[in-house]
Amino acid sequence: MAMLSSFLTPFMGSSINVALPTIGDEFNMSAIMLSWVATSYLLAAATFLVPLGRLADIRGRKKIFIIGMWVFAAASVLCAFATSSTMLIAFRWFQGIGAAMIFGTSIALLTSVYPAQERGKALGMTVSVVYIGGALGPVLGGFLTSYLGWRSIFLVIIPGIAAVIWIGSKRLVGDWYEARGEEFDHVGSLFYVLAITAVIIGFTFLREPLGLALTIAGTVILMIFIAWEMRHASPVFDMRLFSRNRVFAFSNLAALINYSATFGVSFLVSLYLQYVRGYSPEQTGMVLVSQMVVMALFSPLAGRLSDVIEPRIIASTGMCITAIGLALISFFDDGTAVWMMVVVLGFLGFGFALFSSPNTNAIMSSVDRRQFGTASASVGTMRLVGQVLSLGIATIFISIYLGSQELTSELAPQFLDAFQPAFITFSILCLIGTLASLSRGRVRAS
């Protein structure tokens, strides 16, 4: 059940990235508006993940997981029948709420049923399935977009969602809610949703006065949220984990930086391949798949290694390799050979495989069982907020060099002007993240 759900959500994300130019053409969307097809989904998932993860600890992780799958299915059908860019973005936001319920519980469910000595192996297998979904997404998404239209992407996952719901309802016995009976922090949840929403929207429009004001307001509300949580007897997010648990704090920081530096890759490279190089969606998927295939192949190995070797060592090595891969992508131009793009993207995928499952293992192994839901939500939050920030960074560079113009092949030179500094920025972020990863300390006692 966890494996199948871990396949569906990344499959959706990577499929849509390949379809974005086609969606943009149908709805006459600018590059900035196109980014919101992805950002709206991530925004909802990021803002609701922590409150829903905590609710799952109290009310039952299986229950919230199943509800999330139903919401995800309903939103997918609505996206398939959207008749405007506004409707599509709104339905993607709704889909993100379902994803928050899934992300906030799936890792916690998995961690609950595996012993500590096998946790890295289980997480490695799950991360591998995530990347298999991500790998098949560009290929099948490109094929579906080319032959059946982009709307088919939202419909093809419905049978898989139905299978997850059936397995979860009929085959998964019992439920897990170690925090049952504790109070749910409604005020803290409201502060959190407002803070994350304001920061993410503000950062996306940072070059405008309103964007700067929202970012500042969101930061202030976030500080109020932290102060509230530190005093609350049953916080929605136990901030004391960050102040008292060095491994937890720095592992989460490393995850946030890593996703901030890497999620924009598929978005920018997809636009580069189709607008600068003139590739079809199907051809674009064949190039992008190299990164995901390598990630899928090496994630189980990295997870198993993190059960016997300090996760800090493996994850930090992976982050450093990722930084090098991002720097190499910044040299892509209108004449880069296909084999070179495939090799560089595969190299990047290898670095990310070494980082992801060992880092997740470190986070989940640094807390006790009653905090698995909170830790799982923190993993998902760092991932989702990082992904939104990554798209925000990409959007900032696009707005600097292209403004709000509709992206066409005639604007390829200006797009390349935005493409290269964006990846240099991503690479520098990953180098900073490597330092955070190295600073986390040991998960296991000597």
C-alpha positions as CSV (number, residue, x, y, z in Angstrom):
1,M,0.0,0.0,0.0
2,A,2.7,2.5,1.0
3,M,4.8,1.4,-2.1
4,L,1.9,2.0,-4.5
5,S,0.9,5.3,-3.0
6,S,4.6,6.3,-3.1
7,F,4.6,5.6,-6.9
8,L,1.4,7.5,-7.8
9,T,2.2,11.0,-6.4
10,P,5.7,11.4,-8.0
11,F,4.3,9.9,-11.2
12,M,1.7,12.7,-11.3
13,G,4.3,15.4,-10.6
14,S,6.9,14.4,-13.2
15,S,4.2,13.7,-15.9
16,I,2.7,17.1,-15.5
17,N,6.2,18.8,-15.9
18,V,6.5,17.3,-19.4
19,A,2.9,18.4,-20.2
20,L,3.4,22.0,-19.1
21,P,4.2,23.5,-22.5
22,T,1.1,21.8,-24.0
23,I,-1.1,23.1,-21.2
24,G,0.4,26.5,-21.6
25,D,-0.4,26.5,-25.3
26,E,-4.0,25.5,-24.7
27,F,-4.6,28.1,-22.1
28,N,-2.2,30.8,-23.4
29,M,-0.3,30.9,-20.1
30,S,3.0,32.7,-19.4
31,A,6.0,30.8,-17.9
32,I,5.2,32.3,-14.5
33,M,1.5,31.1,-14.7
34,L,2.7,27.7,-15.8
35,S,4.8,27.4,-12.7
36,W,1.7,27.8,-10.6
37,V,0.2,24.6,-12.1
38,A,2.9,22.9,-10.0
39,T,3.2,25.5,-7.2
40,S,-0.5,25.5,-6.3
41,Y,-0.3,21.7,-5.6
42,L,2.9,22.0,-3.6
43,L,1.5,25.0,-1.7
44,A,-1.6,23.1,-0.4
45,A,0.5,20.0,0.4
46,A,3.1,22.0,2.3
47,T,0.6,24.1,4.3
48,F,-1.6,21.3,5.4
49,L,0.9,18.5,5.9
50,V,2.0,19.3,9.5
51,P,-1.5,19.8,10.9
52,L,-2.8,16.7,9.1
53,G,0.2,14.6,10.2
54,R,-0.5,15.6,13.8
55,L,-4.2,14.8,13.3
56,A,-3.2,11.3,12.1
57,D,-1.1,10.7,15.3
58,I,-4.3,11.5,17.3
59,R,-7.1,10.0,15.1
60,G,-5.3,7.2,13.3
61,R,-2.8,7.2,10.4
62,K,-4.6,4.6,8.4
63,K,-7.9,6.6,8.5
64,I,-6.2,9.9,7.4
65,F,-4.3,8.0,4.7
66,I,-7.5,6.5,3.2
67,I,-9.3,9.9,3.2
68,G,-6.3,11.5,1.5
69,M,-6.5,8.9,-1.3
70,W,-10.2,9.7,-1.9
71,V,-9.5,13.5,-2.0
72,F,-6.5,12.9,-4.4
73,A,-8.8,10.8,-6.7
74,A,-11.6,13.4,-6.7
75,A,-9.2,16.3,-7.4
76,S,-7.5,14.3,-10.2
77,V,-10.8,13.9,-12.0
78,L,-11.6,17.6,-11.6
79,C,-8.2,18.5,-13.0
80,A,-8.9,16.3,-16.1
81,F,-12.0,18.3,-16.9
82,A,-10.7,21.8,-16.1
83,T,-11.7,24.4,-18.8
84,S,-9.4,27.2,-17.8
85,S,-6.0,27.9,-16.3
86,T,-7.7,29.2,-13.1
87,M,-9.8,26.1,-12.7
88,L,-6.7,23.8,-13.2
89,I,-4.6,25.7,-10.7
90,A,-7.5,25.6,-8.2
91,F,-8.1,21.9,-8.6
92,R,-4.4,21.2,-8.3
93,W,-4.5,23.0,-4.9
94,F,-7.3,20.7,-3.9
95,Q,-5.2,17.7,-5.1
96,G,-2.4,19.0,-2.8
97,I,-4.6,18.7,0.3
98,G,-5.1,15.0,-0.5
99,A,-1.4,14.7,-1.1
100,A,-0.7,16.2,2.4
101,M,-2.8,13.5,4.0
102,I,-0.8,10.8,2.1
103,F,2.6,12.3,2.7
104,G,1.9,12.9,6.4
105,T,1.1,9.3,7.1
106,S,2.8,7.0,4.6
107,I,6.3,7.1,6.0
108,A,4.9,7.0,9.5
109,L,2.9,3.9,8.7
110,L,6.0,2.3,7.2
111,T,8.2,3.2,10.1
112,S,5.6,1.9,12.5
113,V,5.7,-1.7,11.1
114,Y,9.5,-2.1,10.5
115,P,12.0,-2.6,13.3
116,A,14.8,0.0,13.6
117,Q,17.5,-2.3,12.2
118,E,15.5,-2.7,9.0
119,R,14.1,0.8,8.7
120,G,16.8,2.0,6.2
121,K,16.1,-0.9,3.9
122,A,12.4,-0.3,4.0
123,L,12.7,3.4,3.4
124,G,15.3,2.7,0.6
125,M,12.8,0.5,-1.2
126,T,10.0,3.1,-0.8
127,V,12.2,5.9,-2.1
128,S,13.2,3.6,-5.0
129,V,9.5,3.2,-5.8
130,V,9.1,7.0,-5.6
131,Y,11.8,7.4,-8.2
132,I,10.4,4.6,-10.4
133,G,7.2,6.7,-10.4
134,G,9.2,9.8,-11.2
135,A,11.1,7.9,-13.9
136,L,8.0,6.6,-15.7
137,G,6.3,9.9,-15.4
138,P,8.2,11.8,-18.1
139,V,8.1,8.8,-20.5
140,L,4.4,7.9,-20.0
141,G,3.4,11.5,-19.5
142,G,5.1,12.4,-22.8
143,F,3.4,9.6,-24.6
144,L,0.0,10.4,-23.1
145,T,0.3,14.1,-23.9
146,S,1.4,13.4,-27.4
147,Y,-1.3,10.8,-28.3
148,L,-4.2,11.2,-25.8
149,G,-3.8,14.8,-24.5
150,W,-2.5,16.1,-21.2
151,R,-5.9,15.5,-19.5
152,S,-5.3,11.7,-19.7
153,I,-2.5,12.0,-17.2
154,F,-5.0,12.8,-14.4
155,L,-7.2,9.9,-15.4
156,V,-4.7,7.1,-15.9
157,I,-3.8,7.1,-12.1
158,I,-7.4,6.5,-10.9
159,P,-7.2,2.6,-11.1
160,G,-4.0,2.8,-9.0
161,I,-5.7,5.0,-6.4
162,A,-8.6,2.6,-6.3
163,A,-6.2,-0.3,-5.6
164,V,-4.5,1.6,-2.7
165,I,-7.9,2.4,-1.1
166,W,-9.0,-1.2,-1.4
167,I,-5.7,-2.6,0.0
168,G,-5.7,-0.1,2.9
169,S,-9.4,-0.7,3.8
170,K,-9.4,-4.5,3.5
171,R,-5.9,-5.7,4.0
172,L,-4.3,-3.3,6.5
173,V,-5.4,-4.5,9.9
174,G,-5.6,-2.1,12.8
175,D,-4.5,1.5,13.0
176,W,-1.6,3.5,14.6
177,Y,-2.3,6.5,16.9
178,E,0.3,6.7,19.6
179,A,-0.9,10.2,20.5
180,R,-4.6,9.1,20.9
181,G,-6.5,11.3,23.4
182,E,-4.1,14.2,23.2
183,E,-5.5,17.7,22.3
184,F,-5.3,18.9,18.7
185,D,-3.8,22.4,18.5
186,H,-6.3,24.4,16.3
187,V,-4.7,27.8,17.0
188,G,-1.2,26.6,16.2
189,S,-2.5,24.9,13.0
190,L,-4.0,28.2,11.9
191,F,-0.8,30.1,12.5
192,Y,1.1,27.5,10.6
193,V,-1.2,27.5,7.6
194,L,-1.2,31.3,7.4
195,A,2.6,31.5,7.8
196,I,3.6,29.0,5.2
197,T,1.0,30.3,2.7
198,A,2.2,33.9,3.1
199,V,5.9,32.9,2.8
200,I,5.5,30.7,-0.2
201,I,3.2,33.1,-2.2
202,G,5.4,36.0,-1.2
203,F,8.6,34.3,-2.2
204,T,7.1,33.4,-5.6
205,F,6.4,37.1,-6.2
206,L,9.4,38.5,-4.3
207,R,10.4,41.1,-7.0
208,E,7.0,42.8,-6.4
209,P,6.2,45.0,-3.3
210,L,3.2,42.8,-2.4
211,G,5.4,39.7,-2.6
212,L,8.0,41.2,-0.3
213,A,5.2,42.3,2.2
214,L,3.7,38.8,2.2
215,T,7.1,37.2,2.8
216,I,7.8,39.5,5.8
217,A,4.3,39.0,7.2
218,G,4.6,35.2,6.8
219,T,8.0,35.3,8.6
220,V,6.4,37.3,11.5
221,I,3.5,34.9,11.8
222,L,6.0,31.9,11.7
223,M,7.8,33.4,14.7
224,I,4.5,33.7,16.5
225,F,3.8,30.1,15.6
226,I,7.1,29.0,17.1
227,A,6.6,30.9,20.3
228,W,3.0,29.5,20.6
229,E,4.2,25.9,20.0
230,M,7.0,26.1,22.5
231,R,4.4,26.9,25.3
232,H,1.6,24.6,24.2
233,A,1.2,21.3,26.1
234,S,0.2,19.4,22.9
235,P,1.7,21.2,20.0
236,V,0.8,20.5,16.4
237,F,4.5,20.6,15.7
238,D,6.9,19.9,18.6
239,M,9.5,22.7,18.0
240,R,11.5,21.3,20.9
241,L,12.7,18.6,18.5
242,F,14.7,21.2,16.7
243,S,16.2,22.8,19.8
244,R,17.0,19.5,21.6
245,N,17.6,17.0,18.8
246,R,20.7,18.0,16.7
247,V,20.3,15.1,14.3
248,F,16.6,15.9,13.7
249,A,17.3,19.6,13.2
250,F,20.2,19.4,10.8
251,S,18.8,16.5,8.9
252,N,15.6,18.5,8.2
253,L,17.7,21.6,7.3
254,A,19.7,19.4,4.8
255,A,16.5,18.1,3.3
256,L,15.0,21.6,2.9
257,I,18.1,22.9,1.2
258,N,18.5,19.8,-1.0
259,Y,14.9,20.0,-2.3
260,S,15.2,23.8,-2.7
261,A,18.2,23.1,-5.1
262,T,16.9,20.1,-7.0
263,F,13.1,20.2,-7.6
264,G,13.3,23.0,-10.2
265,V,15.5,20.8,-12.4
266,S,12.7,18.9,-14.2
267,F,10.7,22.1,-14.6
268,L,13.5,24.1,-16.2
269,V,15.1,21.2,-18.2
270,S,11.6,20.3,-19.6
271,L,11.1,23.9,-20.8
272,Y,14.7,24.0,-22.1
273,L,14.3,20.8,-24.1
274,Q,11.0,21.8,-25.7
275,Y,11.5,25.5,-26.3
276,V,15.3,25.8,-26.8
277,R,16.0,22.4,-28.4
278,G,12.6,21.8,-30.1
279,Y,12.0,18.4,-28.6
280,S,8.5,16.8,-28.4
281,P,7.0,15.9,-25.0
282,E,7.8,12.3,-25.7
283,Q,11.4,13.0,-26.6
284,T,11.7,15.2,-23.5
285,G,10.5,12.4,-21.3
286,M,13.1,10.0,-22.7
287,V,15.9,12.5,-21.8
288,L,14.5,13.3,-18.3
289,V,14.1,9.6,-17.4
290,S,17.8,9.1,-17.0
291,Q,17.9,10.9,-13.7
292,M,15.0,9.0,-12.3
293,V,16.2,5.6,-13.4
294,V,19.6,6.1,-11.6
295,M,17.8,7.3,-8.5
296,A,15.5,4.3,-8.5
297,L,18.4,1.9,-9.0
298,F,20.6,3.2,-6.2
299,S,18.1,4.3,-3.5
300,P,17.6,0.8,-2.1
301,L,21.4,0.4,-1.8
302,A,21.8,3.8,-0.1
303,G,19.0,2.9,2.3
304,R,20.6,-0.5,3.3
305,L,24.0,1.2,3.7
306,S,22.4,3.7,6.1
307,D,21.4,0.9,8.4
308,V,25.1,0.0,9.0
309,I,27.0,3.2,8.1
310,E,26.3,6.6,9.6
311,P,23.6,8.3,7.4
312,R,25.5,11.5,7.7
313,I,28.4,10.2,5.6
314,I,26.3,8.8,2.8
315,A,23.9,11.7,2.6
316,S,26.6,14.3,2.7
317,T,28.5,12.5,-0.1
318,G,25.3,12.5,-2.1
319,M,24.7,16.2,-1.6
320,C,28.2,17.1,-2.8
321,I,27.7,15.0,-5.9
322,T,24.4,16.7,-6.5
323,A,26.0,20.1,-6.3
324,I,28.5,19.1,-9.0
325,G,25.7,17.8,-11.2
326,L,23.7,21.1,-10.9
327,A,26.8,23.1,-11.8
328,L,27.3,21.0,-14.9
329,I,23.7,21.5,-16.0
330,S,24.3,25.3,-16.0
331,F,26.6,24.7,-19.0
332,F,23.7,23.3,-21.2
333,D,23.1,25.5,-24.3
334,D,21.5,25.2,-27.7
335,G,24.1,22.8,-28.9
336,T,24.7,20.4,-26.0
337,A,24.8,16.8,-27.1
338,V,22.0,14.5,-26.0
339,W,24.4,11.9,-24.6
340,M,26.0,14.6,-22.4
341,M,22.6,15.7,-21.0
342,V,21.7,12.1,-20.2
343,V,25.0,11.5,-18.5
344,V,24.8,14.7,-16.4
345,L,21.2,14.0,-15.4
346,G,22.1,10.5,-14.4
347,F,25.1,11.8,-12.3
348,L,22.7,14.2,-10.6
349,G,20.3,11.3,-9.9
350,F,23.1,9.2,-8.3
351,G,23.8,12.1,-5.9
352,F,20.2,12.5,-5.0
353,A,19.8,8.7,-4.4
354,L,22.7,8.7,-2.0
355,F,21.1,11.6,-0.1
356,S,17.4,10.9,0.2
357,S,16.8,7.6,1.9
358,P,19.7,7.9,4.4
359,N,18.6,11.4,5.3
360,T,15.0,10.2,5.9
361,N,16.3,7.3,7.9
362,A,18.3,9.7,10.1
363,I,15.2,11.8,10.8
364,M,12.9,8.9,11.6
365,S,15.5,7.1,13.7
366,S,16.1,10.3,15.8
367,V,12.6,10.3,17.4
368,D,10.5,7.9,19.5
369,R,7.4,6.1,18.2
370,R,4.8,8.6,19.4
371,Q,6.5,11.3,17.3
372,F,6.6,9.2,14.1
373,G,3.7,11.2,12.6
374,T,5.3,14.5,13.4
375,A,8.6,13.3,12.0
376,S,7.0,12.0,8.9
377,A,5.2,15.3,8.5
378,S,8.5,17.2,8.9
379,V,10.1,15.0,6.2
380,G,7.2,15.9,3.8
381,T,7.2,19.5,4.8
382,M,10.9,20.0,4.2
383,R,10.4,18.3,0.8
384,L,7.3,20.3,-0.2
385,V,8.5,23.7,1.1
386,G,11.9,23.1,-0.6
387,Q,10.1,22.2,-3.8
388,V,8.1,25.4,-3.8
389,L,11.2,27.4,-3.0
390,S,13.0,25.7,-5.9
391,L,10.2,26.7,-8.2
392,G,10.2,30.2,-6.7
393,I,13.9,30.6,-7.5
394,A,13.3,29.4,-11.0
395,T,10.4,31.8,-11.4
396,I,12.5,34.7,-10.1
397,F,15.1,34.2,-12.8
398,I,12.5,33.7,-15.5
399,S,10.7,36.9,-14.4
400,I,14.0,38.8,-14.5
401,Y,14.9,37.8,-18.1
402,L,11.5,37.1,-19.6
403,G,9.0,39.1,-17.6
404,S,5.4,37.9,-18.0
405,Q,5.7,37.1,-21.7
406,E,4.2,33.9,-23.0
407,L,7.1,31.5,-23.5
408,T,7.8,30.6,-27.1
409,S,10.7,29.3,-29.1
410,E,11.6,32.8,-30.2
411,L,12.4,33.7,-26.6
412,A,14.9,30.8,-26.3
413,P,18.0,33.1,-25.9
414,Q,16.3,34.9,-23.0
415,F,15.3,31.6,-21.4
416,L,18.9,30.4,-21.5
417,D,20.0,33.6,-19.8
418,A,17.6,32.7,-17.0
419,F,18.5,29.0,-17.1
420,Q,22.2,29.2,-16.4
421,P,22.2,31.5,-13.3
422,A,19.3,29.5,-11.8
423,F,21.4,26.3,-11.9
424,I,24.5,28.1,-10.5
425,T,22.3,29.2,-7.6
426,F,21.0,25.7,-7.1
427,S,24.6,24.4,-7.0
428,I,25.7,26.9,-4.4
429,L,22.7,26.0,-2.3
430,C,23.7,22.3,-2.4
431,L,27.2,23.1,-1.2
432,I,25.7,24.9,1.8
433,G,23.4,21.9,2.3
434,T,26.4,19.6,2.4
435,L,27.8,21.6,5.4
436,A,24.4,21.3,7.2
437,S,24.4,17.5,6.5
438,L,27.9,17.1,7.9
439,S,27.0,19.0,11.0
440,R,24.1,16.8,12.1
441,G,26.2,14.4,14.3
442,R,25.7,10.7,14.8
443,V,22.4,8.8,14.7
444,R,23.8,5.7,16.5
445,A,26.1,5.7,19.5
446,S,29.6,4.7,19.0
